[in-house]
Amino acid sequence: MFGDLSFSHILILLLVLVLVFGAKRIPEIGSSLGQGIKEFKRSLKEATGDDQPLSPPRSVQPPAASGSVPSGGDPKRLSD
């Protein structure tokens, strides 16, 4: 990709960057890019670290067979 760039091409690109952004602004841009890359890598590690295997689902016990709890169907009305 960058195989065709010689030293003179890179030097011209750096000169254009200095003219466009200024000498004081280039280190700020570099540090902000570095911090952004670090933040991106950290968030990727956190995202992949959160994918721990889940515990098996708890088994649901059927309700006790007693006369007070209706089993299935519509619920009984208290007053009618």
N, C-alpha and C positions, 0 to 999 in steps of 0.2 A: 504494500500500500504506500509506504513512505520510501520505498527503495529508490525512486527516481530523484529524491531530494538530495542535493549536494550541500556542502558546507555553506556555499554562497547563498543558496536558496533559503536555508534556515536563518542565516544572518539577515537577509532582507526581510523575512517574516518578523523577526524580532525587532528590527528597526521600525517596521510599520506598527507593531504592537505598542512600542514606546511612543510613537507619534500620536497614535489614536488615544491611548489610555493615560499616558503620562508615566514617568518613572516611579512616582510614589504610589500609584494605584496598582501596579502590576503585582507587588508582593501581597497586597490585600486580596486581590483576586485569586492568587495562588493559594493563600491560606484558607480562604472561604471555600474554594473547590476541595481542598484537602479535608476540611471539616465535614463537608457534605458527603464525601466518599466514606469517611469514617462512620458517620451517622447511618449511612445506607448499609454498610457492612454490619454494623451493630444491630440494626433492625432486622436484617436477614437472619442473623444468629439467634435473636430472640424469637423470631417467627418459627424457625425450625426447632428451637429448643422447647417451645410450648406444645409441640405435637407428641406429648407423652401418651402411652397407651392408657386408655380409659379402663376403669375397673369394670368387671362384668356387671350387667344390670341386676338389681336386686329382684329376687323372686317375690311375686305378690301372692300372699296367702289368701285363699278363699275365705269369705266370711263364715263365721260359725253358724251352723244350722240351728237357729232358734226360731220360735214362733213370733217374736216381736219384730223381726226384720223381714220385710217382704223380699222374696227372691224373684227378681226379674219382673217384667211387665211394668205397668203404670204404678206410681206410688199411691198409697192409700191416702185418702183425704181425712183430715181430723174432724172437720165439721161439714155437715150437709143438710 
